[in-house]
Amino acid sequence: MQLTAILHAIFDITTIQSLLVRAGIWLVIATVIIISTDSSNPDKASLAIKRNVGTLLMFLILSGGLFYLLFGMTPVMANN
């Protein structure tokens, strides 16, 4: 299987692979939230969830920006 076919299967919204990738992302975020709130002290749990979700969002934004810079440039074929 070619790399383009694999990427198409992952990012095309109509495929089962796309559903699995989105489910995996959802599980990671849900796990971070569940682990962060598992505390007997509500004040510490609130601070921990804010810190962990903030770190997760910062990582996702920075890694998304880096991936865009690396792979965002696609060749364009003009219609002549």
N, C-alpha and C positions, 0 to 999 in steps of 0.2 A: 504494500500500500504506500502511495506517495505521501510526502509531508503535506502537500496542499489538500489532499483528500482528508487527511486526519484533522487538519485545522478547520476545514469546512464542516466536518462532522461535529467538531467540538463547539464551534461558534454559530452554526446555523440553528436558529431558534426552533426549527421543526424536527430536530433529531433527538433521539433518546440520549445520545452522548452529551448534548447541551443540558438536558435535564439533570443528568448525573453530576455534571460539573457544578451547576447551580446548587444542587442539593448538597454537594460537598462543601461549597463555600458557606452555605447556610448552617451546616453542622459545625463548622469551625467557629463561626461567629456565635452560635448558640452555646457552644462549649465554653468559650471565653466568658460569656455572660454568666453561665451557671457556676463555673468555678469561682468567678469573682464574687458572686453573691453568697457563696457558701461560707458564711461567717456568723458567729453568735452575736457579734457587736454590729448593729445596723449602721452606725456612723462609719466604722472602718469598711464595711461592705460597700457603702455608697462611694467612698473615696477610691476603693480598689477597682470598682467597676468603671468609674470615670477614667482612672489611670490606664487600665488595661484596654478599654475600648478606644481611648485616645491614641494609645500606642499602636493598636491594630489599624486604626484608620490612617495614621501617619505612615505606617509601613505600606498599606495598600496604595495610598496616593503617591508616595515616592517611588514604589516599584512600578506602578502603572505609568508614571511619567518617564521612568527609565526605559521601560519596554516600548513606549511610544517613540522615544528618541532613537532607540535601536532599530525598531522594526516598523515605524510609522511611515517611512518613505517608500512608496510603491511606484514602480514605473508606470507612466501614463502613455498610452498609445493614442496619438491623435488621428482622427478620421481625415484622410486626405481626399 
